[in-house]
């Protein structure tokens, strides 16, 4: 029983405090890759020690102290008897516990400055999402060092081998080291330039969680919830950035519909069929509050803020029919000018079909087809098939829906498309 309790405590503390621990170690050592390795070593030691000796009074301080003592061992091995080693050694004292034992719990063993915790976590997020890294590497590294997920958990979430995730993380750390990326919160100018990369990583994690690109589940709640948590952290750390608040609003308002998006057996429930009484009203309130915070900053809504405003239109509407579709169309038009993409145009077409009928929307979709947009996605043929069905052009709709079924990699979404196809007769 003690063994089980100890391991649960390690997992809980690590999930909550890992970003602070890695960030503090990176600040003290000046080496991001080393800090992440040290934190993992401290975690491994806790998994052995806590079940046997009990959970320490200050678990996070225990992990950080072990990590810092391991740093001293690393500096010793490198014969790096420089000022940094001297400072670290002086802080801990040579009379402390050996690196393999449980550290004593003294006030000085809590090795992070509360005033620097936010800067450490912010620096960690910006480094994990650094532009020198590939997109997949940014996602894996962010989930690992900021989210506290294991390589196995990340691999399971994205349906890839654990070895692939580990390789991405290792390569990312080597790339950061080769590029000599310093561990520090970026300057105000750099924050503005690089914030988009951080927001994009959190958004991509949430997108994969809210509508899985493949597999048997429509929603991966663990992944979406982690993105929401990261969004809250970012909005807290950067309260004066409209897009940080806008992204948080989008995540909360979108996640609010999760309880009604699937039937008990996991089958997707389309928006018009959802029981809106099951929507998470607390999440809607949080999302609307974050959107209001973004608007109060007075710099206009960005791409995430506009998407959040669209989500708010759905959140406050009593039904699909009573949704303010004219406003949704206008918001998609604004989004298309600010962040043009085929997906935005496709969603605008759906909104136009609801506001003005399928005949008004079909030319927008046909333009996308002619341009070769979204050629490998099921989204375009599924929307076109739906519009053609509503127009009574069943034969053409059947061809589109068959194509959509062929392209759809998610089992749950494919079942919905198959149902629409069957309904055509």
N, C-alpha and C positions, 0 to 999 in steps of 0.2 A: 504493500500500500504506500509506504514512504517513497519507494522507488518511483511509483506512478505519479505521486503528488509532486515530487521533486522535478521530474521531467516536464510535467504540466506547468510548473512555475517557471522553469527555464524558457519554455516556449512562449508563455505569456509576457514575461519581462522582455525577451528578445524582440517580440513583435512590436511592443510599445517603445522600447528605448534604443533599438539597434541604430537608428539614424543618428541619435545623439552620441552614442558610444563611438561609432565610426567617425563621425564628424570631430569629436573631441580628440580622438587619437590622431586623426589627420592633422589637426591644428598643432598638436604637440610634436609630432614627428616630422611634419612637413612633407609627408609622402603618402598620397592617397592609396596607392596599391598596397603598400606595407600596412597601412591602417586597417584596410579591409581584411587582410590576412590575419593581423593581430586580433581583431574582433572575432574572427571565426575560431581562432585558437582559444580565446577566452570562453567562447560558447561551448566548444568541445570539452574544455575543462569543467565547466559548470555542469554539463550533462553527466559527468562522472562523479563530481564532488557533492552536488546538492542532494541527489537521491540518497547518498550515503551519510552525509553529515548534517543534512537539514538545509532549509533555505535561509540564507543570511539575512540579517536585519535590514541591510541596505543592498538589495540584489543588484541594482544598476551600478552602484559604486563598486561592488565586488567585481563585476565584469570589467569595468573600466580600469580598476587597479591591476587586475591580472593582465589585461591588455598592455598596460603601460610597463609593467615589469617585463613582459615578453619583449617590448620594444628595447628596453635596456639590454636584455640578453642579445638581441639582434645587433645593437650597436657594439656590444662587446665583441661579438663574433667578427664583426667587420673591423675591429680595432679602431673604431671611430671615437677616440677619446677627445672629442672636441667640446665646444661650449654647450652644445645641446645635450650631449651625454652627461656632462657634469651637472647641468641644471636638473635633468631628470633624476639622476642618482641622488642629488642633494634633497630633492623633494620627497623621495620615497625613503631615503635612509638605507644604508647598507645593512642595518640590523633587522630589516623587515623579513617577512616570511619568504622562503624560497619560491621560485617561480612555479614550482609544482604544487605548492600547498595553498590552502585557503588563506587569503590575506586577512590581516587584522582589520577590524572595522573602527576606524577613528575618523574624526571629522575631516582631517586632512586627506583621507583616502578617497573622498568624493572629489574627483579630479577635474570636474568641469565647473566653469564659472557660469552661474545662472544667467548672467548678463550676456554671455556669448553663445548660449545654446541656440538661439534663433539664427544667429549668423552662421554657426556651424552647419545647421540643417539646410539653410538656404544655399550655402556654398556647396554642400553635398548634392543638392538637387541640380544646381547649375553645372557641376562637373559631370554628373551622371548623364546629363542631356547635352553634353558639349557637342558643337557642330562638327568636330573632327571625327566623331563616331558615326558608324552606320546606324540606320534607324533601328534595326533589330537589336544592336548592341546597346543603344540608349535605353530601350525598353527593358532588356534583361538586367542591365546594371542598375537602373532605377528601382526595379522590383526587388533586387537583391540588397542593395545598400541602403535605400531609403525605405522600402517597404518591409524589409526583413524577411522576405520569402526565401526558402531554400531553392536550390537548383531543381530539385525534384518537383516542388510545387509550381515553379515557373514552367517547367517542361510539361507538366500535366495540364496547366491552364492553356498553353498554346499548342498542345498536341504534337510536340516535337520530342526527340530523344533527350534525356538528361545530359548526355555527352555534348550535344549541340549547344545547349544553354551554357554549360561550363566553358566550352570553347569560345563562345561569344563574350563571356565575362572576362576570361583570361586575355583574349585579344584586345578587348576594350581597355583593360588596365595597361597593357603594353603600349597601346596607341597613345593613351594619355601621358604615359611616362616619356615616350619618344617625342611627343609634341611639347614636353616640358610645361604641361598645364599646371599652374600653381593652385594650391588649395587655399582659396580665399573667396569671400563673397565678392562678386564682380562690382565694379563701380556703377554709379547711377547710369552712365551712358551705356556701359556694357550690358547692364541688366535689360535696358530697353531693346538692345540689339539681339540679345540671346533669349529673352523671355519667350518668344514664339516657339523656340525649340523645346523648352520645358513644358509649355502648355500643350504642344502637339503630342508629346510623349504621354502625358496624363490622359489626353483625349483619345489617343489610339488604344491605350489600355482599357479605358472605359468602353470604347466602341466594340472591341473584341468581347468584352464581358457582357454587354447589353444585347448584342446579336452575334453569336459565335459564327465565325466564317466557315466552320466545318464541325463535324462531330454529331452527336446524338441529342445534345441539349441546345435549346434556343438561347438561354441566358446562362452565363457563368457568374453566379452571384458573388463568388469570392473575388474574382478579378474586378468586376464592376465596383464592389464595395471598397476594394483597395484603391481604385482610382478616385472614388469619392473622398476617401480619407486623405489621399495626396492632394486633391483639390482643396480641401479644407485647410490643410497645412499651408499650402501656397497662398491662399487668400488671406490667411492669418499673418503670414510673413510679409506679404506685399499688399496691404490693405488699400493703398492708393493707386493700384493698377486696375483700371476698369476691366481689362480682359481676364485678370485673375479672378475677379468677382463674377464676370460674365461666364467663364468656364464653370465655376462652381454652381452657378445658377442653372446652367444647362444640365449638368450631371444630376443635380437634385431633382429638377423637374422631370427629367427623363426617367430616372430611377423610381419616381413616385408611381409610375404606371406598371412597374414590374409585377406587383401582386395580381394584377388582372390580365397580364399578357399571356399567361398560359393556363390551360385547364389542369385539373388535378393529375391527369395522365401525362402532362408535359406538352400537349398539343397547343400550338400557338392560337391565340384568340385575337382576331383583327380588331383594329381600333373601334370600328362601328359596332362591334359586338361585345365590347368590354363592359363589365359592370363597374361603372365609375365610383360606386360606393366603396369599392375595394382599393381605390387609389390611396396612396399614403399621404394623408393630409398634412402631416408634420413635415414631410419632405417638400411638399408644395409650398408650405409657409417658408421653409428655409430657402428654397429656390427663389421665391419672389422677393425675399429680403435681400438675397445676394444680388439679384437683378436691380433692385432699387438702389443698392449701394453703388453698383457700377454706374447707374444713371446719375446719381448725386455728384459724382466726380466731375461731371460737366464737360467731358471730352468726347462725348458721343460713344455709341456702342460699336464694338469691333465685331469681328466675325462670330466669336463665341457668344457675345452678348446678343447679337441679332438672332442666332439660333435659339438662345434662351427665351427671347421675346416670343418667338414662334411657339416654343414649348409651353409658354405661359398661356397663349391663346387656347391651346388644347386643355390646359389644366383648369382654367376657369369656366370653360364651356359646359353646360349641362348635358349636351349631346353632340354628336357629329353634325347634325343638321343645324344646331344653334351656334356652332363655332363661327367666329368672325373671319370667314374665309377671305374676304376682301383685304383685311389687314394682313392675313398670312401671305397673300399674293404680294402685297407691297413690301413686306419684310423680306421675302425671297428675292424680289427684284433688287432691293438694296444689298442683300447678301451677294447676289450675283455680280454686282458692280464692284463690291469690296473684295470678294474672294471667289472669282469665277471658277466654276468647275462643272463638268457634266452632271454630277450628282445633284448639285444645287439646281441646275436647269430641270432635271427630271422631277425633283420635288416640287419645283414651281409649277410644272405641268400638272402634277396631281392636285395642287391647290387651285389652279385655274379650272380644272375639271369640276371641282367641288363648287367653285364660285360661279362659273359660267357654262358648265356642261362639257361633256367629253369632246364634242366637235371643236370647241375652242382650244382644247389642250393637245389634240392629236398632232397639229402642225409642229408644235414645239418638240414633241417626241420624234417625229419624222425627221426633223433637222438633225437631231442627235444621231439617228440611224444613218443618215446620209454622210455625216461627218466621221462615222466609224467609231463613235465614242462608246465606252463601256462594252467593248466587243466581247470580252470574256466574262462579263457579269450577267447574272440572271435578272438583275434589277430592271434593265431596259425592256427586254421582251415581256417581263411579267406586268409592267405598267402598260405597255402597248397592248398586251393581250386583254387587260382589264378594260381599257378604253374602247377597244374594238367590240368587246362583249356588250358593253353598255350601249354601243351604237347599233347593235344587232347584226354585226358582221362576224357570225360565228365561225365560219371556215377560216378566215384570216386570224381570228383570235386563237383558234385551236393550234395553228402553226406556231404562233408566238409563245403560247403557254407550253407547248411541247419543248420548244427551245429553252425556255426558262427552267423547266424541270431538268433538262440535260445539263445545264450549266450550274445548277444550285448544288453546293457542296454540303449544306446543312440539312440533316435528315428531317428535322422538324419543319423547316421552311418548305422543303420539297413536298412534304405531305399536304401542306396547304395548297400549293400549286397543283398538285395532282387532283385534289378535291375540286378546284376550280375547273380543271380540264374535264373531269368526269361530269360536272354539272352541265357542260355544253352538250352532252349526249354523244 
